[in-house]
Amino acid sequence: MSTSLSVLYLSFNEQDVIEKSLESVRSIADEIVVIDSGSTDSTVEIAKDAGAKVFHRELNNWGAQRNWGLNQCQHPWVLVVDCDEILSTELLESLAAWKNSKFKESVPYSFRRVHFFQGRKMRFSGLQNDFVVRLLPKKTRFEELYVHEKVKAPSKRLKGNLYHHTYKSKEHWEQKIRDYATRQAKDYESQVGKIGGFHLIVKPSWRFFKHYIIKGGIFDGSQGFFYSRWMFRAVKWRYIEVKKLRLK
């Protein structure tokens, strides 16, 4: 008997990307659950038209939001997908085979995520070996972090790629990085001491060097340079936001 599978999304103003993602999971989803945190565009209508169950919940902590979403899913296994991610044909085939297999270990499964930045596939820049744990027994829980929440558990790998189209425009990307910095500051505030030049100059510079030189961003051309520069800004803005938190 085939294993029933819920597919879980978190959404907020994703009208330009969510439709393609929903279409990519249609063949393996027995249920689609969307947790929306106040979209003002047509995200909710698109999700409902695709047959998704839509729940509304204010977003505070991304890890907590994902865990709440897992509780809304009907089936014992859940595939967690972001609105800007699309499943490859090979990954869909792997998931279909998994659904129809007789024996399944009750452990999470992971697969490779392939990133596209400014319309180009990134082969280096620190993005080349990104495996994400996304096929989960419903009881699994994410770390309750404000950003970059993950499942910390051993996992088995499935073949196939998850295509991540994260960049929409310069304005969107800057707002995204600033939002990440604001949220991540809440995770870091209690972990770091006094914010000074080390945090505002040395650590951001190291992050640029790591992505552009050590991780091979230079071989991704102009996209590699721009991505590495944005990672410099992401680290700097994170610590600026930590300073702001401490002034409140």
C-alpha positions as CSV (number, residue, x, y, z in Angstrom):
1,M,0.0,0.0,0.0
2,S,1.3,3.4,-0.9
3,T,2.3,5.7,2.0
4,S,0.2,8.9,2.2
5,L,2.2,12.1,2.1
6,S,1.5,15.6,3.3
7,V,3.4,18.5,1.7
8,L,3.9,21.5,3.9
9,Y,4.6,25.1,2.9
10,L,5.1,28.4,4.8
11,S,4.0,31.4,2.8
12,F,4.0,35.2,2.7
13,N,3.5,37.1,-0.5
14,E,4.7,34.3,-2.8
15,Q,2.4,34.8,-5.8
16,D,5.2,34.9,-8.3
17,V,6.8,31.5,-7.3
18,I,4.4,29.3,-5.4
19,E,2.3,28.2,-8.4
20,K,5.2,26.4,-10.1
21,S,6.2,24.8,-6.8
22,L,2.7,23.6,-6.1
23,E,2.6,22.1,-9.6
24,S,5.8,20.3,-9.1
25,V,4.5,18.4,-6.0
26,R,1.1,17.6,-7.4
27,S,1.9,14.0,-8.5
28,I,3.2,12.9,-5.1
29,A,1.1,14.9,-2.7
30,D,-1.9,13.3,-0.9
31,E,-2.4,16.6,0.9
32,I,-1.0,20.1,0.6
33,V,-0.9,22.3,3.7
34,V,0.0,26.0,3.5
35,I,0.6,28.1,6.6
36,D,0.2,31.7,5.5
37,S,1.4,34.6,7.7
38,G,-0.6,37.4,6.2
39,S,-0.1,37.5,2.5
40,T,-1.6,40.6,0.8
41,D,-1.2,39.3,-2.8
42,S,-2.8,36.3,-4.4
43,T,-0.8,33.6,-2.7
44,V,-3.7,32.3,-0.7
45,E,-6.0,32.1,-3.8
46,I,-3.3,30.3,-5.8
47,A,-2.8,27.8,-3.0
48,K,-6.5,27.2,-2.7
49,D,-7.0,26.8,-6.4
50,A,-4.3,24.1,-6.3
51,G,-6.3,22.2,-3.7
52,A,-4.2,23.2,-0.6
53,K,-5.6,23.5,2.9
54,V,-4.6,27.0,4.0
55,F,-4.1,28.0,7.6
56,H,-3.5,31.5,8.8
57,R,-0.9,32.1,11.6
58,E,1.2,35.1,12.5
59,L,4.9,34.4,11.9
60,N,7.3,35.0,14.8
61,N,9.8,32.1,14.9
62,W,10.3,30.1,11.7
63,G,11.2,26.9,13.5
64,A,8.1,27.2,15.7
65,Q,6.0,28.0,12.6
66,R,7.2,24.8,10.8
67,N,6.6,22.7,13.9
68,W,3.0,24.1,14.2
69,G,2.5,23.4,10.5
70,L,3.6,19.8,11.0
71,N,0.9,19.4,13.6
72,Q,-1.7,20.5,11.0
73,C,-0.8,17.8,8.6
74,Q,-3.0,14.8,8.4
75,H,-0.6,12.1,7.3
76,P,2.3,10.5,9.3
77,W,4.9,11.6,6.7
78,V,5.5,15.2,5.6
79,L,7.5,16.7,2.8
80,V,8.6,20.3,3.7
81,V,9.0,22.6,0.7
82,D,9.6,26.3,0.4
83,C,7.5,28.4,-2.0
84,D,10.6,29.1,-4.2
85,E,11.6,25.5,-4.6
86,I,10.7,23.1,-7.4
87,L,11.2,19.3,-7.4
88,S,13.2,17.7,-10.2
89,T,11.9,14.8,-12.2
90,E,14.5,12.5,-10.6
91,L,13.5,13.6,-7.1
92,L,9.8,13.0,-7.9
93,E,10.6,9.5,-9.1
94,S,12.6,8.9,-5.9
95,L,9.7,10.0,-3.8
96,A,7.2,8.0,-5.8
97,A,9.4,4.9,-5.4
98,W,9.7,5.6,-1.6
99,K,5.9,6.0,-1.3
100,N,5.4,2.6,-2.9
101,S,8.1,0.7,-1.1
102,K,7.1,-1.8,1.6
103,F,9.7,-1.0,4.2
104,K,10.5,2.4,5.5
105,E,12.8,3.4,8.3
106,S,11.3,5.9,10.6
107,V,14.1,8.4,10.1
108,P,14.1,11.6,8.1
109,Y,15.3,11.7,4.5
110,S,17.5,14.3,2.8
111,F,18.3,15.3,-0.8
112,R,20.4,17.8,-2.6
113,R,19.3,21.4,-3.1
114,V,20.6,23.2,-6.2
115,H,20.6,27.0,-6.0
116,F,19.9,29.5,-8.8
117,F,21.0,33.1,-8.3
118,Q,20.2,35.9,-10.7
119,G,18.9,33.3,-13.1
120,R,22.1,31.2,-13.1
121,K,22.8,27.8,-11.6
122,M,25.4,28.2,-8.8
123,R,28.0,25.5,-9.1
124,F,30.3,26.8,-6.3
125,S,30.1,29.8,-3.8
126,G,29.6,27.4,-0.9
127,L,26.2,26.2,-2.4
128,Q,27.5,23.1,-4.1
129,N,27.0,20.6,-1.3
130,D,23.7,21.7,0.2
131,F,21.7,18.7,1.4
132,V,18.5,19.5,3.2
133,V,16.4,17.2,5.5
134,R,12.9,17.6,4.3
135,L,11.0,14.3,4.2
136,L,10.0,13.7,7.8
137,P,8.0,11.5,10.1
138,K,5.4,13.9,11.4
139,K,6.8,13.7,14.9
140,T,10.1,15.3,13.8
141,R,10.8,18.8,15.0
142,F,12.8,21.7,13.7
143,E,15.1,23.8,15.8
144,E,13.0,26.7,17.1
145,L,15.2,29.4,15.6
146,Y,14.1,32.7,14.1
147,V,16.0,31.9,10.8
148,H,17.9,29.0,9.3
149,E,16.0,26.4,11.3
150,K,17.0,22.8,10.6
151,V,16.2,19.3,11.6
152,K,19.2,18.0,13.6
153,A,18.8,14.2,13.1
154,P,20.5,11.4,11.2
155,S,19.0,11.1,7.7
156,K,19.0,8.8,4.7
157,R,19.4,10.3,1.2
158,L,17.1,10.2,-1.8
159,K,18.3,10.8,-5.4
160,G,17.3,13.9,-7.1
161,N,17.5,17.7,-6.8
162,L,15.4,20.4,-5.2
163,Y,15.8,23.5,-7.4
164,H,15.9,26.7,-5.3
165,H,15.1,29.9,-7.1
166,T,15.7,32.4,-4.4
167,Y,16.5,35.6,-6.2
168,K,13.6,37.7,-7.7
169,S,15.1,41.2,-8.0
170,K,17.8,43.3,-6.3
171,E,15.1,45.0,-4.2
172,H,13.6,41.7,-3.1
173,W,17.0,40.2,-2.3
174,E,18.1,43.1,-0.2
175,Q,14.8,43.1,1.7
176,K,15.2,39.3,2.3
177,I,18.7,39.7,3.6
178,R,17.7,42.5,5.9
179,D,14.8,40.5,7.2
180,Y,17.1,37.6,7.8
181,A,19.5,39.8,9.7
182,T,16.8,41.2,11.9
183,R,15.5,37.7,12.7
184,Q,18.9,36.1,13.1
185,A,19.9,38.8,15.6
186,K,17.4,37.4,18.0
187,D,19.2,34.0,17.8
188,Y,22.6,35.6,18.2
189,E,21.9,38.3,20.8
190,S,22.6,36.0,23.8
191,Q,25.6,34.2,22.1
192,V,28.0,37.1,21.4
193,G,29.7,39.7,23.6
194,K,30.2,43.3,22.9
195,I,29.8,44.2,19.2
196,G,32.9,45.8,17.7
197,G,35.2,45.9,14.7
198,F,35.7,42.1,14.8
199,H,32.0,41.6,14.2
200,L,31.4,44.5,11.8
201,I,34.6,44.2,9.7
202,V,36.6,41.0,10.3
203,K,33.7,38.5,10.3
204,P,31.9,40.0,7.2
205,S,35.2,40.1,5.3
206,W,36.0,36.5,6.3
207,R,32.5,35.5,5.0
208,F,33.2,37.2,1.6
209,F,36.6,35.5,1.4
210,K,35.1,32.1,2.3
211,H,32.4,32.2,-0.3
212,Y,34.4,33.9,-3.1
213,I,37.8,32.2,-2.7
214,I,37.7,29.1,-0.5
215,K,34.3,27.9,-1.7
216,G,35.1,28.9,-5.4
217,G,32.6,31.7,-5.9
218,I,35.2,33.2,-8.3
219,F,34.3,30.3,-10.7
220,D,30.6,31.4,-10.7
221,G,31.5,34.6,-12.5
222,S,29.7,37.8,-11.6
223,Q,27.0,35.9,-9.8
224,G,29.6,34.4,-7.5
225,F,31.0,37.9,-6.7
226,F,27.6,39.4,-6.1
227,Y,26.5,36.5,-3.9
228,S,29.7,36.7,-1.8
229,R,29.3,40.4,-1.4
230,W,25.7,39.9,-0.2
231,M,27.0,37.4,2.3
232,F,29.4,40.1,3.6
233,R,26.4,42.4,4.0
234,A,24.3,39.7,5.7
235,V,26.9,39.1,8.4
236,K,27.5,42.8,9.0
237,W,23.7,43.6,9.1
238,R,23.2,40.8,11.6
239,Y,25.5,42.3,14.1
240,I,24.1,45.8,13.5
241,E,20.7,44.4,14.4
242,V,22.2,42.7,17.5
243,K,23.4,46.2,18.6
244,K,19.9,47.6,18.0
245,L,18.3,44.9,20.1
246,R,20.6,45.9,23.0
247,L,19.6,49.5,22.8
248,K,15.9,48.7,23.4
